[in-house]
Amino acid sequence: MSPISGSRLSRLILASLALAAMVAPSISNAVPLYARQTGLNCASCHSGGQYPELTRTGREFKLMGYTMGTRQNIPLAAMLQGGLTKINNYNGSADPATDFAHDNSMQLQQASIFTGGKILETVGAFVQWTYNGVDHHSQMDNIDLRYADKAKVGGKNLIYGVSINNNPSVQDVFNTTPAWKFPTAGPGGAFQGYGSSTLIDGSLAQGVVGAGAYVDWNNLIYAELSGYKTADGVFSFMRAGGDTVANRFPLKGTNPYWRLALHGDTGPHSWEAGAYGMEADAYSDATDFNSPTDRYKDRALDAQYQFSEGKHRVTAQATWIHETIDWNAGAVANTVSNNSDTLDTRRLKGSYFYNNKVGGSVAYFSTTGSQDALHYANNTNMTPDTSGYILEVSYLPIEQVRLALQYTAYNKFNGSSSNYDASGTFTGRNAKDNNTWFLSTWFLF
């Protein structure tokens, strides 16, 4: 395993600490948008230093449509993420300078501008525009526009609302769903990704528009029903900045998304157990909305536990997503061997933070699926099977500055632990060659 060079590591840490020292006085008087609006510190709404993981207060703030507090005259905030990535091995690469162009170099991972917050008493928003420092491209990121209010039902509190957004599950208040999954920041300069993924697990992000209604009764039952379609026409702003074709996911009609969760709080303990899912018909040609379609059926189970008392913060999360794909278009185009395939994603994560200053996380990820000689023709075993773990330690010198060191290790990648690539692009490459160190800095303004 090739470590990050000591000189690069030292320079990034020293530079980050120096910047933290310079911005600390100004940050204390110019905290991010929602903190300014509510008058609360970041740790009130976020668990430990694990942005964007929400506490009970953070979940209520989001359920109420980002409207708690005083509307700001200049509703803006910003985020900067820098990083240094080091991949384990260039094995099989014909040209590492091209294949891993940003490896072992410090770079701006991304920069984001946020706006929204309270607009009216019952209307609020979360809007993010992001510049990707790896791809050198900027575009609309997550959007969540809300109307929310309260009522009494059976003598119990009922929060109800409407969300319009561009990423299925971005509206969710639990960090088990795809839009807020761990890690929220990962390697961007060397090897990216964790193998194949289900449709609901990020494939639709910033390419669709969805609208739906939700309720949360007595801080016990959360339910939502939404519909998603391609972000075209008047809704093109939902994917502004993206390529016209590549950034509109070609959905046929309106496709249902649903969510149900039981949750509660007892003293320092918070818990959630739920399910969510989506069915979608996707055109095989993003430029032709008369082309054949494939049908995706995604079902998921999730659970979360949080403990917060004194200086101690503990979180545990679990997610399982099962997908069935009926290859109507794929069968016609002869790009798949089966009439249908399945894909299963599993994620487990545990975290501990002390005094909202220092902590760490351990995570496991696994994807398994059907063997398909055509669909996975580039994999030696013709399956998507990928698994591994993530270790992360982080430190917050002040609550708006986060330093983290992350290590991702692969047991399997694209069907095998060794010589997984059948395309000839990376001959003889093993799963462990993709193991990656990632040192990151995160600044909020």
C-alpha positions in Angstrom: 0.0 0.0 0.0 1.5 3.3 -1.0 1.0 6.0 1.7 0.5 9.7 1.1 3.9 11.3 1.1 4.8 12.9 4.4 5.7 16.3 2.8 2.3 16.5 1.0 0.4 15.5 4.1 2.2 18.0 6.2 1.7 20.8 3.8 -2.1 20.2 3.5 -2.6 19.9 7.3 -0.5 23.1 7.9 -2.3 25.0 5.2 -5.7 23.9 6.5 -4.9 24.9 10.1 -3.6 28.2 9.0 -6.8 28.9 7.0 -8.9 27.8 10.0 -7.0 30.3 12.2 -7.5 33.1 9.7 -11.2 32.6 9.1 -12.2 31.6 12.7 -12.9 35.2 13.9 -15.1 36.0 10.9 -16.9 32.7 10.8 -18.0 33.2 14.4 -20.0 36.2 13.3 -20.9 34.9 9.8 -21.9 31.3 10.3 -23.7 29.4 7.5 -27.2 30.4 6.3 -29.4 28.2 8.5 -27.3 28.8 11.7 -27.7 32.6 11.1 -31.4 32.2 10.6 -32.1 30.1 13.7 -29.4 31.5 16.0 -28.2 27.9 16.7 -24.7 26.5 16.4 -24.0 23.8 13.8 -23.9 21.0 16.4 -27.6 21.7 17.3 -28.8 20.5 13.9 -25.9 18.1 12.9 -24.6 15.1 14.8 -21.0 15.7 15.9 -18.9 16.9 13.0 -20.7 14.6 10.5 -22.2 17.2 8.2 -24.8 16.8 6.9 -26.1 14.2 9.3 -29.1 15.6 11.2 -30.1 15.6 14.8 -33.7 15.7 16.0 -33.6 19.5 15.9 -32.2 19.4 12.4 -34.9 17.0 11.2 -37.6 19.2 12.6 -36.1 22.3 10.9 -36.1 20.5 7.6 -39.6 19.0 8.1 -40.9 22.6 8.7 -39.6 23.7 5.4 -36.4 25.5 6.5 -38.6 28.2 8.0 -37.7 28.2 11.7 -36.1 31.5 12.8 -35.7 34.9 11.2 -35.6 35.4 7.4 -32.2 36.7 6.3 -31.7 39.8 4.1 -28.8 38.1 2.3 -29.6 34.4 2.4 -26.2 33.0 1.3 -23.6 30.6 2.5 -20.6 28.9 1.0 -18.6 25.7 1.2 -15.1 24.8 0.1 -13.7 21.2 -0.1 -10.0 20.6 -0.8 -8.4 17.2 -1.0 -5.4 15.0 -1.6 -6.0 11.5 -3.1 -3.5 8.6 -3.2 -4.4 5.4 -5.0 -2.7 2.1 -3.9 -1.4 0.9 -7.3 -1.3 1.9 -10.9 -1.4 -1.8 -11.9 -2.6 -2.4 -15.5 -2.6 1.3 -16.4 -1.1 2.1 -19.8 -0.6 5.7 -18.8 -1.0 6.7 -15.1 -0.6 10.3 -16.0 -3.8 10.1 -18.0 -5.7 7.4 -16.1 -5.0 8.9 -12.7 -4.3 12.5 -13.7 -5.0 14.0 -10.3 -3.6 11.3 -8.1 -1.2 12.4 -5.3 -1.9 16.1 -5.9 -3.7 18.7 -3.8 -6.7 20.2 -5.5 -10.0 21.9 -4.9 -12.6 19.1 -4.8 -15.6 21.4 -5.0 -17.0 24.8 -4.1 -20.7 25.4 -3.4 -22.9 28.4 -2.9 -26.1 27.9 -0.9 -29.3 30.0 -0.8 -32.8 29.5 0.4 -33.9 29.3 4.1 -37.0 31.0 5.2 -38.9 32.8 2.3 -42.4 33.1 3.9 -43.8 31.8 7.2 -44.6 28.5 5.6 -42.3 28.5 2.5 -38.6 27.8 2.5 -35.8 26.3 0.4 -32.5 24.6 0.1 -30.6 25.5 -3.1 -27.0 24.5 -3.9 -24.8 25.4 -6.9 -21.6 23.5 -7.1 -18.3 23.9 -9.0 -16.5 20.5 -9.4 -12.7 21.2 -9.1 -11.9 17.7 -10.6 -14.0 18.1 -13.8 -13.7 21.9 -13.9 -17.4 22.3 -14.3 -20.2 24.0 -12.4 -23.9 23.3 -12.4 -27.0 23.2 -10.2 -26.7 20.7 -7.4 -29.4 19.7 -4.9 -32.7 21.7 -4.8 -35.5 21.3 -2.3 -38.3 23.8 -2.3 -40.9 23.4 0.4 -44.3 24.4 1.8 -44.8 23.2 5.4 -47.2 23.8 8.3 -48.5 22.2 11.5 -51.9 21.0 12.7 -53.4 18.9 15.5 -54.8 15.4 14.7 -56.2 13.3 17.5 -54.6 15.7 19.9 -51.2 15.0 18.5 -48.9 17.3 16.4 -49.0 16.8 12.6 -46.4 18.3 10.3 -47.5 18.3 6.7 -45.9 19.7 3.6 -45.0 19.7 -0.1 -41.5 19.3 -1.6 -40.3 20.0 -5.1 -36.8 18.7 -5.7 -34.3 17.3 -8.2 -32.9 14.2 -6.5 -35.1 11.4 -5.1 -34.4 11.2 -1.3 -32.8 14.6 -1.0 -36.0 15.7 0.8 -35.5 12.9 3.4 -34.6 13.7 7.0 -32.7 10.5 7.8 -29.1 9.9 6.6 -29.7 6.3 5.5 -31.2 7.4 2.1 -29.0 7.8 -1.0 -28.8 11.6 -1.3 -27.2 11.8 2.2 -25.3 8.5 2.4 -21.9 8.1 3.9 -19.3 9.3 2.8 -20.6 12.7 1.7 -17.1 13.5 0.5 -14.9 11.0 -1.1 -11.9 10.6 -3.4 -12.1 12.7 -6.5 -8.6 12.7 -7.8 -7.8 9.1 -8.5 -10.2 6.2 -8.5 -13.9 7.2 -8.1 -17.0 5.1 -7.2 -17.9 1.9 -5.5 -19.0 -0.2 -8.5 -22.5 -0.6 -10.0 -25.4 1.2 -8.3 -29.2 1.0 -8.4 -31.2 3.7 -10.1 -32.4 5.2 -6.9 -28.9 5.3 -5.5 -27.9 8.6 -7.2 -28.5 7.9 -10.9 -31.4 10.3 -11.1 -29.7 13.2 -9.2 -30.0 16.6 -10.8 -31.5 15.2 -14.0 -35.1 14.9 -12.8 -37.8 17.0 -11.1 -40.1 15.6 -8.5 -43.1 16.8 -6.5 -44.8 15.2 -3.6 -46.6 15.5 -0.2 -45.3 14.3 3.2 -46.6 14.1 6.8 -44.9 13.5 10.1 -47.4 12.6 12.9 -46.5 12.9 16.6 -42.7 12.6 15.9 -43.5 8.9 15.2 -44.7 8.2 11.7 -43.2 9.8 8.6 -44.8 9.2 5.2 -44.3 10.6 1.7 -45.5 10.0 -1.8 -43.9 11.8 -4.8 -43.7 11.6 -8.6 -40.6 12.2 -10.7 -40.1 13.0 -14.4 -37.3 14.3 -16.7 -36.3 17.9 -15.8 -37.3 19.5 -19.1 -39.1 22.6 -20.3 -40.0 25.0 -17.4 -38.1 22.6 -15.0 -34.8 22.7 -16.9 -33.4 25.0 -14.2 -33.3 22.0 -12.0 -30.3 20.8 -14.0 -28.9 24.2 -15.1 -25.3 24.2 -16.1 -25.4 20.5 -17.2 -25.1 19.2 -20.7 -28.6 19.2 -22.3 -28.6 15.5 -23.0 -26.2 14.0 -20.5 -27.9 15.7 -17.5 -31.5 15.0 -18.2 -32.3 11.4 -17.2 -34.8 10.1 -19.8 -37.8 9.0 -17.8 -41.1 8.1 -19.4 -44.0 10.0 -17.8 -44.2 10.5 -14.1 -42.7 7.8 -11.9 -43.7 7.1 -8.3 -41.4 7.4 -5.2 -42.6 6.5 -1.7 -41.3 6.6 1.8 -42.5 5.3 5.2 -40.6 5.4 8.5 -41.3 4.9 12.2 -39.0 7.0 14.4 -38.8 8.4 17.9 -36.7 9.9 20.7 -36.3 8.8 24.2 -33.9 10.8 26.3 -30.5 10.8 24.6 -31.6 8.1 22.2 -33.1 8.6 18.7 -34.1 5.8 16.3 -35.7 5.1 12.9 -36.7 2.1 10.9 -38.3 2.5 7.5 -38.7 1.6 3.9 -38.7 3.5 0.6 -38.9 2.6 -3.1 -39.4 3.8 -6.6 -40.6 2.4 -10.0 -39.4 4.0 -13.2 -39.5 3.5 -16.9 -36.4 4.9 -18.6 -35.9 5.5 -22.3 -32.9 3.7 -23.8 -32.0 6.8 -25.8 -31.7 10.1 -23.9 -32.2 12.0 -27.2 -35.3 10.1 -28.3 -38.4 10.0 -26.1 -40.0 7.5 -28.5 -37.2 4.9 -28.0 -37.9 1.6 -26.1 -37.9 1.6 -22.3 -36.4 -0.5 -19.5 -38.3 -0.8 -16.2 -36.6 -0.4 -12.8 -38.2 -1.5 -9.6 -36.3 -0.4 -6.5 -37.2 -1.4 -2.9 -35.2 -0.5 0.2 -35.1 -1.0 4.0 -33.2 1.3 6.3 -32.5 1.9 10.0 -30.7 4.5 12.1 -29.8 5.0 15.7 -28.3 8.1 17.4 -27.1 8.6 21.0 -26.3 12.1 22.2 -25.4 12.9 25.8 -22.8 15.2 27.3 -19.7 15.2 25.0 -20.5 11.9 23.4 -22.2 11.3 20.0 -22.8 7.8 18.5 -24.5 7.0 15.3 -25.3 3.7 13.5 -27.0 3.3 10.1 -28.0 0.5 7.8 -29.5 0.4 4.3 -30.4 -2.4 1.9 -31.6 -1.6 -1.6 -33.0 -4.4 -3.9 -33.5 -3.6 -7.6 -35.1 -5.6 -10.4 -34.6 -4.4 -14.0 -36.9 -5.6 -16.8 -34.8 -5.2 -19.9 -37.4 -4.4 -22.5 -35.1 -2.0 -24.5 -31.9 -4.0 -23.6 -33.4 -7.2 -25.0 -34.3 -5.4 -28.3 -30.8 -3.9 -28.6 -29.1 -7.2 -27.6 -27.1 -5.5 -24.8 -28.1 -7.9 -22.1 -28.2 -11.7 -21.8 -31.2 -11.9 -19.4 -34.7 -10.6 -19.7 -34.3 -9.2 -16.2 -31.5 -8.7 -13.8 -31.3 -7.9 -10.1 -28.9 -5.7 -8.1 -28.6 -5.5 -4.3 -26.8 -2.8 -2.3 -25.9 -3.0 1.4 -24.4 -0.4 3.6 -23.5 -0.3 7.3 -21.9 2.6 9.1 -21.0 3.4 12.7 -19.6 6.6 14.1 -18.4 8.1 17.3 -17.6 11.8 18.0 -16.3 13.3 21.2 -17.2 16.9 22.2 -18.1 17.7 18.6 -14.4 17.9 17.9 -12.8 14.6 17.1 -14.2 11.3 15.9 -14.3 8.5 13.4 -16.4 6.3 11.3 -16.3 2.7 10.1 -18.4 1.6 7.1 -19.0 -1.5 5.0 -20.4 -1.5 1.5 -21.5 -4.4 -0.8 -23.1 -4.7 -4.2 -24.2 -8.0 -5.7 -26.2 -8.9 -8.7 -27.2 -11.2 -11.5 -24.6 -12.7 -13.8 -25.1 -11.2 -17.2 -22.5 -12.0 -20.0 -23.5 -9.0 -22.1 -24.4 -6.4 -19.5 -21.2 -7.0 -17.5 -19.0 -8.0 -20.5 -16.1 -6.0 -19.2 -16.0 -8.0 -15.9 -14.1 -11.3 -15.9 -16.9 -13.0 -13.8 -19.7 -11.1 -15.6 -21.2 -9.8 -12.3 -21.3 -6.4 -10.6 -20.1 -7.8 -7.3 -18.2 -5.1 -5.3 -17.5 -4.9 -1.6 -15.1 -3.3 0.9 -14.9 -0.9 3.8 -14.2 2.7 4.6 -12.3 4.0 7.6 -12.4 7.8 8.5 -11.1 10.0 11.3 -11.9 13.7 11.4 -11.1 16.7 13.5 -12.9 20.1 13.8 -10.6 22.9 15.1 -13.7 25.1 15.0 -17.2 23.9 14.0 -17.1 25.4 10.5 -13.8 23.7 9.6 -13.4 19.9 9.2 -10.2 17.9 8.5 -10.6 14.3 7.7 -8.4 11.3 6.6 -10.3 8.5 4.9 -9.2 5.1 3.6 -11.3 3.0 1.2 -10.4 -0.7 0.8 -11.9 -3.1 -1.7 -12.3 -6.9 -1.2 -14.0 -7.2 -4.6 -14.5 -4.9 -7.5 -16.7 -5.5 -10.6 -17.1 -9.2 -9.9 -13.7 -10.3 -8.7 -10.9 -9.8 -6.2 -8.2 -10.3 -8.8 -7.8 -9.5 -12.5 -11.4 -8.1 -12.7 -11.1 -6.2 -15.9 -11.9 -8.1 -19.1 -11.9 -5.1 -21.4 -8.2 -4.9 -21.7 -8.1 -1.3 -20.4 -6.5 -2.3 -17.1 -5.0 -5.8 -17.7 -4.3 -7.7 -14.5 -5.8 -5.1 -12.2 -6.9 -6.4 -8.8 -9.6 -5.0 -6.5 -7.0 -3.9 -3.8 -5.2 -1.8 -6.5 -8.2 0.6 -6.1 -7.6 1.1 -2.4 -7.5 4.8 -1.8 -6.3 7.3 0.8 -8.2 10.6 0.8 -7.2 13.6 3.0 -9.8 16.3 2.9 -10.5 19.8 4.2 -14.0 21.2 4.5 -14.8 24.9 5.2 -18.2 26.4 5.7 -18.9 30.2 5.6 
